[in-house]
């Protein structure tokens, strides 16, 4: 599916007519690093071992000299581990997770300066980004060299009948990408971008951790109780009591991306034709009686 999305975006490059309106359109693809913030990463400066990777692709449409809209797709890999924590409780909890994220968003981009022009070339053009999108995620843990999906286990009592435990969280969520970028022009058709974006979410389960420990007896009676017990807790001194803190539900999870992308902007056929005429007629004097004179 990932390859199909990427090929679809590339095919757009060869199926677009070079009309005036479409000359505002560009296609891009990129690669970079990603990391997440949540209960399984308590560091502001993330450990180098928790950096993942992502690739992205999309379309960008110029609205005017300073504003653009883009349709962006991210495929990212994130992970977290208490073994790299700095707080004592987190180290003792000793849980971990990893997850693939597929995120598609519509973004508004506002350039802080005017776009590149023929007469006034700017080396760098900074811009800000604000968007809205949807992501899919699926946190897993490794147990005896096997990948175990955590959401179906209900590690915080989601599948316990009765009580005040949380409901099962969804694997599809809203996201709000906000960030900054800078673009440099490589040629008339190509440019290079660097973007640093924080992808905000409205939930706290990217890492499968949010609230409290469920009652171990009742948790063991759920459909996947045995696995849920093993992956809900890794304290060496036994399972914590019902209601003991497991995560911080007041802080939603988020993930960051930082990377480069190459943008190909569709040429303006009319403008290119005019430029060819200008080069051909270079050196001719303007003459109101000369039908070959140009503006």
C-alpha positions in Angstrom: 0.0 0.0 0.0 2.9 2.4 0.8 4.4 1.8 -2.6 1.1 2.3 -4.3 0.6 5.7 -2.6 4.2 6.8 -3.6 3.7 5.6 -7.2 0.4 7.4 -7.4 2.0 10.7 -6.4 4.8 10.2 -8.9 2.4 9.4 -11.7 0.7 12.8 -11.1 3.9 14.4 -12.5 3.3 12.9 -15.9 -0.5 13.3 -16.2 -0.8 17.1 -15.5 -1.2 19.5 -18.5 1.1 22.5 -18.5 -1.6 25.1 -18.4 -1.4 28.4 -16.6 -3.3 27.3 -13.5 -1.4 24.0 -13.3 1.9 25.8 -13.4 1.1 26.7 -9.7 1.3 23.0 -8.9 4.3 21.0 -7.7 5.1 17.5 -6.5 7.6 16.5 -3.8 9.1 13.6 -2.0 11.5 13.5 1.0 13.1 11.7 3.8 14.2 12.4 7.4 14.2 11.5 11.1 11.3 11.3 13.5 10.8 10.9 17.3 7.9 11.0 19.7 7.1 12.6 23.1 4.9 10.7 25.6 5.0 8.4 28.6 7.8 6.3 27.2 10.1 9.2 26.4 10.5 11.6 29.3 13.5 13.5 27.8 13.3 16.9 26.2 16.4 16.1 24.2 15.4 12.6 22.9 18.0 9.8 23.2 19.6 9.1 19.9 18.4 5.5 20.3 14.8 6.6 20.0 15.2 8.4 16.6 13.2 6.7 13.9 12.8 7.6 10.2 10.1 8.8 7.9 9.5 9.4 4.2 6.9 11.7 2.8 5.4 12.7 -0.6 2.7 15.0 -1.7 1.5 17.9 -3.9 1.8 21.6 -3.2 -0.3 24.3 -4.9 0.7 28.0 -4.8 -2.3 30.2 -4.0 -0.4 33.5 -4.3 3.1 34.9 -3.9 3.2 33.9 -0.2 0.6 31.2 0.4 0.4 27.6 -0.6 -1.7 24.5 0.1 -0.2 21.1 0.3 -1.5 17.5 0.5 1.1 15.6 2.5 1.5 11.9 3.3 3.9 10.7 6.0 5.0 7.2 6.7 6.9 7.3 10.0 8.4 4.8 12.5 8.5 5.8 16.2 9.5 4.0 19.4 9.9 4.6 23.2 11.6 2.7 26.0 11.7 3.2 29.8 15.2 1.7 29.7 16.4 5.1 28.4 14.3 7.2 30.9 15.7 9.7 33.3 13.0 9.4 36.0 13.2 6.6 38.5 9.6 5.5 38.3 9.8 5.2 34.5 13.0 3.1 34.8 11.3 0.7 37.2 8.2 0.5 35.0 10.5 -0.7 32.2 8.0 -0.8 29.4 8.6 -0.2 25.7 6.7 0.2 22.4 7.2 0.8 18.7 4.8 1.8 16.0 4.4 2.6 12.3 2.4 5.8 11.6 0.6 6.7 8.4 -0.4 10.3 8.4 -2.2 12.3 5.7 -2.8 16.0 6.1 -3.9 19.2 4.3 -1.4 22.0 5.2 -1.5 25.7 4.8 2.0 27.2 4.2 2.7 30.9 4.6 6.0 32.3 3.2 7.5 35.0 5.4 8.9 36.7 2.2 7.8 36.8 -1.4 8.4 33.8 -3.6 11.4 33.5 -5.8 11.3 35.7 -8.9 13.3 35.9 -12.0 14.8 39.3 -11.2 15.1 39.0 -7.5 16.4 35.6 -6.5 16.4 34.8 -2.8 18.8 32.2 -1.4 16.3 31.0 1.3 12.6 31.4 1.8 11.3 30.6 5.3 7.7 29.6 5.8 5.4 28.4 8.6 3.0 25.4 8.4 -0.4 24.7 9.9 -2.6 21.8 8.9 -5.2 19.2 9.8 -5.0 15.5 9.1 -5.6 11.9 10.2 -3.2 9.3 11.2 -3.2 5.5 11.8 -1.0 3.9 14.4 -0.6 0.5 16.0 1.7 0.2 19.0 3.4 -3.1 19.5 5.8 -4.6 22.1 8.4 -7.3 21.7 7.9 -10.4 23.9 10.2 -13.4 23.4 11.2 -12.1 20.0 7.6 -11.8 18.9 5.8 -8.6 18.0 2.6 -8.2 20.1 -0.1 -5.7 19.2 -1.0 -3.8 22.4 -4.4 -2.3 21.6 -6.3 -5.6 21.5 -4.9 -6.5 24.9 -6.5 -3.7 26.8 -3.5 -3.3 29.1 -5.2 -0.6 31.2 -8.4 -2.5 31.6 -10.2 -1.4 28.5 -11.9 -4.8 28.1 -12.9 -5.2 31.8 -16.6 -5.2 32.2 -17.8 -2.6 34.6 -15.7 -0.2 36.6 -14.3 3.2 35.5 -11.6 1.9 33.2 -11.1 3.7 29.8 -12.7 2.5 26.6 -10.5 0.9 23.9 -8.7 3.6 22.0 -9.0 3.9 18.3 -6.1 3.2 15.9 -7.2 6.2 13.7 -6.9 9.7 15.1 -6.8 13.4 14.2 -3.5 15.1 13.9 -2.5 18.8 13.7 0.9 19.4 12.0 2.5 22.7 12.9 6.0 23.8 12.2 8.5 25.8 10.2 10.3 25.2 6.9 12.9 26.8 4.6 13.1 26.5 0.8 16.0 27.1 -1.5 15.7 27.2 -5.3 17.9 24.8 -7.2 16.7 25.6 -10.7 13.6 26.9 -12.5 11.9 23.6 -11.9 13.4 22.2 -8.7 13.8 23.4 -5.1 15.0 21.9 -1.9 13.1 22.1 1.4 13.9 21.5 5.0 10.9 21.2 7.5 10.7 20.7 11.3 7.1 19.8 12.2 5.4 18.8 15.4 2.4 16.5 14.8 0.0 17.2 17.7 -2.7 14.7 18.6 -5.8 14.7 20.8 -5.2 11.4 22.5 -2.6 9.8 24.8 -2.2 6.3 23.4 0.5 6.4 20.7 2.5 4.3 23.2 -0.4 2.4 24.8 0.1 4.1 28.1 -2.1 6.8 29.7 -3.9 6.3 33.0 -3.6 3.7 35.8 -2.9 0.0 36.4 -6.0 -2.1 36.2 -6.9 -4.7 38.8 -4.7 -7.7 38.0 -7.4 -10.4 38.8 -10.0 -8.7 36.6 -7.5 -8.0 33.9 -6.5 -11.7 33.7 -10.1 -12.6 33.0 -10.3 -10.5 29.8 -10.0 -12.3 26.4 -6.2 -11.7 26.2 -5.7 -11.5 30.0 -2.4 -13.4 30.2 -0.6 -11.3 27.6 -2.2 -8.1 29.0 -0.8 -8.8 32.5 2.7 -9.4 31.1 2.8 -6.3 28.9 0.9 -4.0 31.2 3.6 -4.2 33.9 7.3 -5.1 34.2 8.0 -4.1 37.8 10.3 -6.7 39.4 8.5 -6.5 42.8 5.1 -7.6 41.5 2.1 -6.1 39.9 1.1 -2.7 41.3 -2.2 -2.2 43.1 -5.4 -1.3 41.3 -5.5 2.4 40.5 -1.7 3.0 40.8 -0.4 5.5 38.3 0.9 4.0 35.1 1.0 7.1 32.8 0.1 10.8 32.7 -3.3 11.3 31.1 -2.9 15.1 31.2 -0.3 15.2 28.4 -1.3 14.0 24.9 1.3 12.2 22.8 2.9 13.9 19.9 5.6 13.1 17.3 8.1 15.2 15.5 9.6 15.0 12.0 12.7 16.8 10.6 13.8 16.2 7.1 14.5 17.3 3.5 12.3 17.0 0.4 12.8 17.8 -3.3 10.0 19.8 -5.0 9.4 19.7 -8.7 7.2 22.6 -9.8 5.3 22.2 -13.1 6.6 24.7 -15.7 4.4 27.4 -17.0 4.2 26.7 -20.8 3.0 30.3 -21.6 5.8 31.9 -19.6 8.4 29.6 -21.1 7.2 30.5 -24.6 7.5 34.2 -23.8 11.1 33.7 -22.5 12.0 31.9 -25.7 10.8 34.8 -27.8 12.7 37.3 -25.7 16.0 35.4 -26.2 15.3 35.1 -29.9 14.7 38.8 -30.4 17.4 40.0 -28.0 19.1 43.1 -29.4 16.2 44.4 -31.5 15.1 47.9 -30.9 11.6 48.7 -29.8 9.6 50.2 -32.7 5.9 50.9 -32.7 5.9 50.1 -36.4 7.8 46.8 -35.9 5.4 43.9 -35.5 8.2 41.8 -34.0 8.7 44.2 -31.1 7.9 42.8 -27.6 6.7 44.2 -24.3 
